[in-house]
Amino acid sequence: MRAEGVRRKASGNLASLPPGTTASIVAIETPDAVRRQLLSLGVFEGVRIRVLRRAPLGGAILVAVGSSEYALGREIASRIRVATG
């Protein structure tokens, strides 16, 4: 949960963040089936997510959620809205 009065700087989507950036998920704009799969991995609104690596040529993005690491396709990552700060 976010504390009242705490402001976050909007950053756009997860696919646009450089490696090493940590952000909070503010919205997931995917079809329901993809959303359910992300939820089962612990990827949902309010969670802190860190970009570890980006594959070249539009490949997957490696992210960390808690102590787990996942590779997300760039299309899915572009539909996850995040805020840094």
N, C-alpha and C positions, 0 to 999 in steps of 0.2 A: 504494500500500500504506500501511496505517496503522501507525505505530510502536507497539510494545508499550507499554502503560501510558498511552497517550494516551486520555483520556476525551472523549466527544462527548455533548452534550446532545441528547436526542431531541426532535424538533420535530413529529413527525407526518408529514403528507404535503406534497408540493410545492404543492398548490393552496391550502394554508392560510398560506403564507409571504407577507409583505408585499413590495412592490417594494423592491429594494435589498439584499435578504437573500441571502447566499451560504451554501450548505449542501453537505454530501456526501450522495450517494445511498447508502442502505443496503439498499434492496430495491426491486425492480420487480415488482409484483403484477398483471400484465396477461396476457391470452392470449398464447400463443407467437408468433402472427403479429405482434402489436403489439410484443412484446418484441424480436423479430428486427429490426423496422424501427427501433426505438429504438437497438439495438446498432449498426446500420449508420450511425446519426447520431453515434455516440460517446457515447450516453447509457446508462451501465451502472453497476453498483455500484462505489463508491469514487471516482467522478468528482465534482469540484466543479461545482456548477450555481448560477447566479445568476438571480434573478427580476428582470427589467427592468421589465415592465409587466403590468397585468391589465386586460383589456377589461371594460367594464361589462356588467351584466345577465347574468353567468354565461358570458361569452365566453372566448376563448382567453387563455392566459398566455404572454407572451413571455419566453423564457429564453435565457441565454448559457451555452454549454459551450465552454470555450477561447475561440477567436476567432470561433466561429460562433454565430448566433442562430436560434432556432426558436420557432414558435408551437405550443404544445401545447393541445389541447382540455382543458377543465376535468376531464372524466371521466378522461382518461388521467393528467393531473397528480395527481389525487386518489389514484391507485394507485401513485404513486412515493413511497416512504417515504424521508425525509431526516433528517439530524441536523445541527445547527448547531454552531459552536464549533471 
